[in-house]
Amino acid sequence: MNTPTSAHSIDRVLAVYTDGACSGNPGPGGWAWAVAPAGDPRGSGGERRTTNQRMELVAAIEAIRTMGPVARAETKRLVIVSDSTYVVNCFKDRWWVRWKANGWRNAKKEPVANADLWRDLIALYEAHPEAERPDFQWVKGHSGDPMNDLVDQLAVAESQK
């Protein structure tokens, strides 16, 4: 199992795996999150017509919304572990800072895709004091990571409801 890394000791990390799924793009979709290492607590849901990227974003939003206060109360660093480079790279490369400065336009001067969800996610991220903001870590999807496999199964199940 890939273990989230951080400058903090491992017992001071709350790792939450997230995933989104979509049958068709757009189509029925699902999202899920689960806390490592046992998969509980967890959350999931879905939408009738959406995209995979939107479900990846909703999974991260719901994970931070639910587990951010828990991490704070336990003085742990919240680490969101995702197989979505779309989500992880936004924070790793700080795309969101440029998007906000450019009026929610990307480098091509086009409107940022899924800006409604990005605004929600970034607001949750910024609600944490800077030193306590969630970290984002990438995990390769479908690579045998038990937690990634779990959230994938949960998200797919939601997309099929």
C-alpha positions in Angstrom: 0.0 0.0 0.0 1.3 3.5 -0.8 1.5 5.5 2.4 1.0 9.3 2.1 4.2 11.2 2.8 4.4 14.5 4.6 6.8 16.6 6.6 4.7 15.5 9.5 5.2 12.1 11.3 2.8 9.5 10.0 0.7 9.4 13.2 -0.1 13.1 12.6 -1.6 12.5 9.1 -5.2 11.8 8.3 -5.1 10.2 4.8 -8.4 10.3 2.9 -8.6 8.6 -0.5 -10.9 10.0 -3.1 -12.2 8.9 -6.5 -14.7 9.7 -9.2 -16.3 7.5 -11.8 -18.5 8.1 -14.8 -20.2 5.7 -17.2 -20.0 7.8 -20.4 -18.5 11.2 -20.3 -21.0 12.8 -19.7 -23.2 10.2 -18.2 -24.2 8.8 -14.8 -21.4 9.3 -12.3 -20.3 8.6 -8.8 -17.8 9.8 -6.2 -16.4 8.4 -3.0 -13.9 9.0 -0.2 -12.6 6.8 2.6 -10.2 7.2 5.4 -7.1 5.1 5.4 -6.1 2.5 6.5 -9.4 0.7 7.2 -11.8 2.6 4.9 -14.0 4.0 7.6 -15.4 6.6 7.8 -16.4 6.9 4.2 -18.8 8.8 2.0 -20.2 8.4 -1.5 -22.8 9.7 -3.8 -23.6 10.3 -7.5 -25.3 12.3 -10.2 -27.4 11.2 -13.1 -25.5 13.3 -15.8 -22.0 14.5 -15.1 -18.4 14.0 -16.1 -15.5 12.1 -14.5 -13.6 15.3 -13.7 -16.6 16.7 -11.9 -16.9 13.5 -9.8 -13.2 13.7 -9.0 -13.8 17.2 -7.7 -16.9 16.4 -5.8 -15.1 13.5 -4.0 -12.3 15.9 -2.9 -14.8 18.6 -1.8 -16.9 16.1 0.2 -13.7 14.6 1.8 -12.4 18.0 2.9 -15.9 19.2 4.0 -16.4 16.1 6.2 -12.9 15.2 7.4 -11.2 18.7 7.5 -12.8 19.5 10.9 -11.8 16.1 12.2 -8.2 16.6 11.1 -8.2 20.0 12.8 -9.7 18.6 16.0 -7.1 15.8 16.1 -4.3 18.2 15.1 -3.5 16.1 12.1 -2.5 17.1 8.6 -5.2 16.2 6.1 -3.8 14.5 3.0 -6.1 13.9 0.1 -4.9 10.9 -1.9 -6.3 10.8 -5.5 -5.6 9.1 -8.8 -6.7 12.3 -10.5 -3.8 14.4 -11.8 -6.5 17.0 -12.6 -7.1 17.5 -8.9 -3.6 16.9 -7.5 -1.8 19.0 -10.0 -4.1 22.0 -9.5 -2.7 22.2 -5.9 0.8 20.9 -6.6 1.4 23.4 -9.4 -0.9 26.1 -7.9 -3.1 26.5 -11.0 -5.9 27.9 -8.8 -3.8 30.9 -7.8 -3.5 31.9 -11.5 -7.1 31.1 -12.2 -8.3 33.4 -9.4 -6.0 36.2 -10.4 -7.1 35.9 -14.1 -10.9 36.0 -13.3 -11.3 32.2 -13.5 -9.7 32.0 -16.9 -7.0 29.5 -17.8 -3.7 30.1 -19.6 -5.6 30.1 -23.0 -7.8 32.9 -21.6 -10.8 30.5 -21.7 -13.1 30.0 -18.8 -11.8 27.4 -16.3 -13.7 24.1 -16.8 -15.8 23.2 -13.8 -15.2 26.6 -12.2 -18.2 26.1 -9.9 -16.7 23.1 -8.2 -13.2 24.5 -8.2 -14.5 27.6 -6.4 -16.0 25.3 -3.8 -12.9 23.2 -3.4 -10.6 26.2 -3.2 -12.8 27.9 -0.7 -12.6 24.8 1.6 -8.9 24.7 1.1 -8.4 28.4 1.9 -10.6 28.1 5.0 -7.8 26.3 6.7 -4.9 28.4 8.1 -2.1 28.3 5.5 0.1 26.0 7.6 -2.8 23.6 8.0 -4.1 23.4 4.5 -4.7 19.9 3.1 -2.0 18.3 1.1 -2.8 16.5 -2.2 -1.0 13.3 -3.2 -1.3 11.3 -6.3 -1.6 7.5 -6.4 -1.6 5.5 -9.6 -5.1 4.2 -10.3 -5.8 0.5 -10.7 -2.4 -0.3 -9.4 -3.4 -2.6 -6.5 -3.5 0.1 -3.8 -6.3 -1.3 -1.5 -7.6 2.1 -0.5 -7.6 3.4 -4.1 -9.4 0.2 -5.2 -12.0 0.7 -2.4 -12.9 4.2 -3.4 -13.0 3.3 -7.1 -15.4 0.4 -6.3 -17.6 2.8 -4.2 -17.6 5.5 -6.9 -18.4 3.0 -9.7 -21.3 1.5 -7.6 -22.7 5.0 -7.1 -22.5 5.6 -10.9 -24.6 2.5 -11.5 -27.5 3.4 -9.2 
